[in-house]
Amino acid sequence: MQQSYKKYDIQEAREAIMRYCAYQERSQSEVKKKLEQMGLIPMVIDLLMVELIENNYVNELRFAETFASGKFRIKGWGRMKIKDRLRLKNVSQPCIDIALAGIDDEEYMSQLRRIAEWKYPKIKDNNPYTRKQKLIGFLFSRGFEYELVREVVEEVFQ
């Protein structure tokens, strides 16, 4: 069954997309996709995107920094996973690099240790080697760099 969307004129679309952007930080690709879902023609989408960027409703660097900070502090993600997700949102590499540089190295290692110490007792396996391997796999899946994971696992559980 085909889904019907509301048809927007330019002014309605402008107001709706400004509310959409004001609600939370959005990437340029998310905003463009939303405008396409509104059924607007490409020329109008481009005009609205320029207006949103000029009026600072959409800022790719601000989005990348907010995204990276939130996913690191709240979700406990590592730099690799954050970088991958930002790439999926079509954020430029310079913005990704700046956002990742905003994560403090000491805080990063502290978060990695905290997650490792939280997860290790929850792993149900009698073999200590297997438990360490499962912990390494878990931390790696969270997006932490393999070298740092090995360092923390060896440091904390020796």
N, C-alpha and C positions, 0 to 999 in steps of 0.2 A: 504494500500500500504506500502510495506516495504521500510524503509529509508536506503540508502546506505551511509556508512561512508568511509572516506579515510583510506586506510591501511597504517600503519606506520611501518618503521623499527625502531630499538632501537635508533639510532642516531637522526632520525627525531623526534621521540617521546620525547627524552631528550630535544632537542632544543625547541620544541613546548611547553612542560610542563614548562620549565624554563621561557619562555616568559609569559605563563599563570600565573605563580606564581609571576613574577616580576611586573606585571601590577597592582596587588593589593594583600593585605593579603588574604590568603585562609586557610581554615581549612584542616586538613589532610583528612577528609572524602570527601570534595569537590575535592581535588586533586586526590584521589584514584578513585572517580567516573569518573572524566575526563579521567584518564588513561584507565579505563575499557571501556569508550566510544570509545577510540582509537582502541579498538580491541586487546589489548595486553594480553598476557597470564599472569596468576597470579604470576609466578616466576619473570617475567620482571617487573611487577608492583611493587612487593616487593623490587626488586633491585633499581628501580628508586626512590621509596619512601625513602629508606635508604639514597641514594645519595642526594636527595633534603633536607632531614633533616640535614645531615652532613654538607652540604654547606649553610645551613641557608636560603634556599629558602622557606622552610615551618617551622614555629615555632608556635606551638599550643598556648603557653602563649602569645606571641606577637600578634597573631590573636585575642585571647580572649580579651586582653587589648584594642586593636584598635577597635574591634567590640563594646565592652561595652562603651568606651568613645564616639565613633561616634553616637551610637544609643541614648545615654543619652543626649549629647550636641546638636546634630542636629535634631533628631527625637523626643526628649522629652520623651523617654521611661523611666519607672521606673525599679528598680532592679529585680522585679519578672518577668517582660516580657523579660528582657535581659537574665536572667538566663534560662528561658524556651527556648528561641531561641538558646542559646549556647548549651543546651542539645540536641536540635534537630540536631545540627551540630556535635554531638558526641564529644564535647570537654569534657575533664576530669574534675571532680569536683574540684580538687585542682586549676586548671587553672581558672575555673569559680570563685572560691572564691577569688583568687588574683585579678582578673579583677574587680570584684565588690568592693573589698576593695579600689581600686584605685579611686573610685568616692567619692569625698569629701562630708561629711555630710552636711556642711553649704550650699554648692553649690546645693546639692540635694534638700534640703528644699526650697531654693530660687527658683529653677526651678519648684518645685511643686506649690509654691505660685503664680508664674508668670503664669503658665498654668491655674490654678484655676481662677485667676483674668481675664484672657483673655477669658475663656470659659463661665463664669457665665452670662455676659450680652447677650450672644448669645443664651441662652436657652429661648425658647419661651413658657412660662407658667406663668399664673397669680398667682398661688398658690406658696408661698415662700417655703413651705415644699417640694413640688414636684420638684421645681427648685433645691433645695439642693440635693435631692435624685438623680436627673439626673446628677448633677455635680459629686457627689460621684461615681456614676456608670461610668461616663466618665473617671475620674481619675483612678479608679480601673482598667478599661480596658486598660489604658496606662501602667499598671504594677506597680503602686505605692502601697505600703503597706496600708492596710485598716486603721490601727491605725493612721498612718501619715496623711492620707486623711481626716479622721474625725477631727483630731487636726487642720489641716489647714482650713478646711471648717468652723469649729466652731470659730476659731480665726479671720479669715478674714471677715466672713459674720455675725457677731453678733453685 
